């Protein structure tokens, strides 16, 4: 049988221990080339560019419509 704690710890102490587990909002920035919202430090899902150069080849039919 495993050892058990001597007493119940308060919920505030439990909250302090788990304070870093909170869900955070993603950091969304504007793409400098197409002005679409995108996650920071990732290639744009609309135009396929990252830091001014094309890193993902996008189909032409999606860019025209």
C-alpha positions as CSV (number, residue, x, y, z in Angstrom):
1,X,0.0,0.0,0.0
2,X,1.5,3.4,-1.0
3,X,2.1,6.1,1.6
4,X,-0.7,8.6,2.0
5,X,-0.4,12.3,2.9
6,X,-0.9,13.3,6.5
7,X,-3.4,16.0,5.8
8,X,-5.3,17.5,2.9
9,X,-3.6,20.5,1.3
10,X,-5.7,23.6,0.6
11,X,-7.1,24.3,-2.9
12,X,-5.1,27.5,-3.1
13,X,-1.8,25.6,-2.9
14,X,-3.0,23.2,-5.5
15,X,-3.9,26.2,-7.7
16,X,-0.4,27.7,-7.3
17,X,1.2,24.4,-8.3
18,X,-1.0,24.1,-11.4
19,X,-0.8,27.8,-12.4
20,X,1.3,27.1,-15.5
21,X,-1.3,24.6,-16.9
22,X,-3.7,27.4,-17.9
23,X,-4.7,27.5,-21.6
24,X,-3.1,30.5,-23.4
25,X,-4.3,32.4,-26.4
26,X,-2.3,31.7,-29.6
27,X,-0.1,34.5,-30.8
28,X,-1.8,35.6,-34.1
29,X,-0.1,38.1,-36.4
30,X,-0.9,39.6,-39.8
31,X,0.9,38.2,-42.8
32,X,3.0,41.1,-44.4
33,X,2.3,39.9,-47.9
34,X,-1.4,39.0,-48.0
35,X,-2.6,40.5,-44.7
36,X,-4.2,37.3,-43.6
37,X,-4.1,36.3,-39.9
38,X,-1.5,33.6,-39.2
39,X,0.3,32.0,-36.2
40,X,3.6,33.7,-35.4
41,X,6.8,32.0,-36.7
42,X,4.9,29.8,-39.2
43,X,4.3,29.9,-42.9
44,X,1.2,31.7,-44.0
45,X,-1.6,29.1,-44.8
46,X,-3.0,31.5,-47.5
47,X,0.0,32.6,-49.6
48,X,2.6,30.1,-48.4
49,X,5.3,32.7,-47.6
50,X,7.5,33.0,-44.5
51,X,9.8,36.0,-43.9
52,X,9.3,37.3,-47.4
53,X,10.0,34.2,-49.4
54,X,7.8,31.3,-50.6
55,X,8.3,28.2,-48.6
56,X,5.1,26.3,-49.5
57,X,4.0,26.0,-53.1
58,X,0.3,26.9,-53.2
59,X,-2.1,25.8,-55.9
60,X,-2.8,28.6,-58.4
61,X,-6.6,28.1,-58.3
62,X,-6.7,29.0,-54.6
63,X,-4.8,32.2,-55.1
64,X,-7.1,33.5,-57.9
65,X,-10.4,32.9,-56.2
